[in-house]
Amino acid sequence: MWYQHRLTGFTEIQNPTQRYTVIDITALLELTAINNLDQFQKQQQSWINNKMETNLKQNTIWSQSLAVCSANFVERFNNRLR
């Protein structure tokens, strides 16, 4: 999934290393009032799953919309892909 990309911070939180970190885990836990990293990791996963489910249900633009354009545009676009 997109959120598992190494540059999103998700990977650093879910699989933290001892060196070369960008995220201050201690500060993150304090700011979110969550007691430990394991609990935060589970909560983060829950937030992402809930948001993805909610967005997929609410934003039908991603699943039900039709592109409206001219046949000429489609033809030119197809030619560029070849």
N, C-alpha and C positions, 0 to 999 in steps of 0.2 A: 504494500500500500504506500501511497505518497508520504504519509506521516512517518514511515519507517526509514525514509531516506536519511543517510548519515549526517546531513547538514541541517536537519530540522530541530535537533535537540532531543527528539524522542528517543533515539538510540542511546544517547548519553545518559538519559534518565533511567531508561529501562535496563541498560547494561553499563553501569558506570565503571570507569577505570580509576586507578589511583593517581595517574599522572596525565598531564596535558588536557585538563578539563576546561570547559568554557563556563559551565553552569555551576554556580555556588549552591550545592545541594543543601547545606545547612541553612543558608538564607532563604532558599525556596521553601523549605519545610516551615521555617518561622513565619514567612509571609502568608502561607496557606493554612497555618495552624494545624498542620498534620504532624503527628508524633514521630513517624519513622518513614524511611525510604520505601520499605515494602508496601506500606499502606498507601503512600503517594503513588507508587507505580500502579497499583490496582485501581486507584481513583482516576489516574490519568487515562488508563485504558478504558475505563467506564465512561469518562467524559467524551473521549473520541468516538467510542461506539455509539453512544446516545446521540451525539451531534450528527454523525453520519446517517443514522437511521432517521432522525428528524428531518435533516436536509433533504434526503432522498424522497421522503414522503411529501414535504412541503414544496420543494422546488421541482415541480413537474417539467419545468423548462428543460431539464437535463434528460428527461425520458419521453416526453410527449410533444415537444415543440417540433415544428417543421421549419426548415429554412425557406425563406421566401426570396426568390431572386429570378432573374431572367434566364431563359434557356441559353442565351448567348454567354452569360457569366459562367454557367455550369460547363459549357463546352470549352471555354478558354481555360478554366481551372483544370479540367481533365487533361487538356493538352499540356499544361505546365507540369503535371504529375508524371507524364510519360517521358 
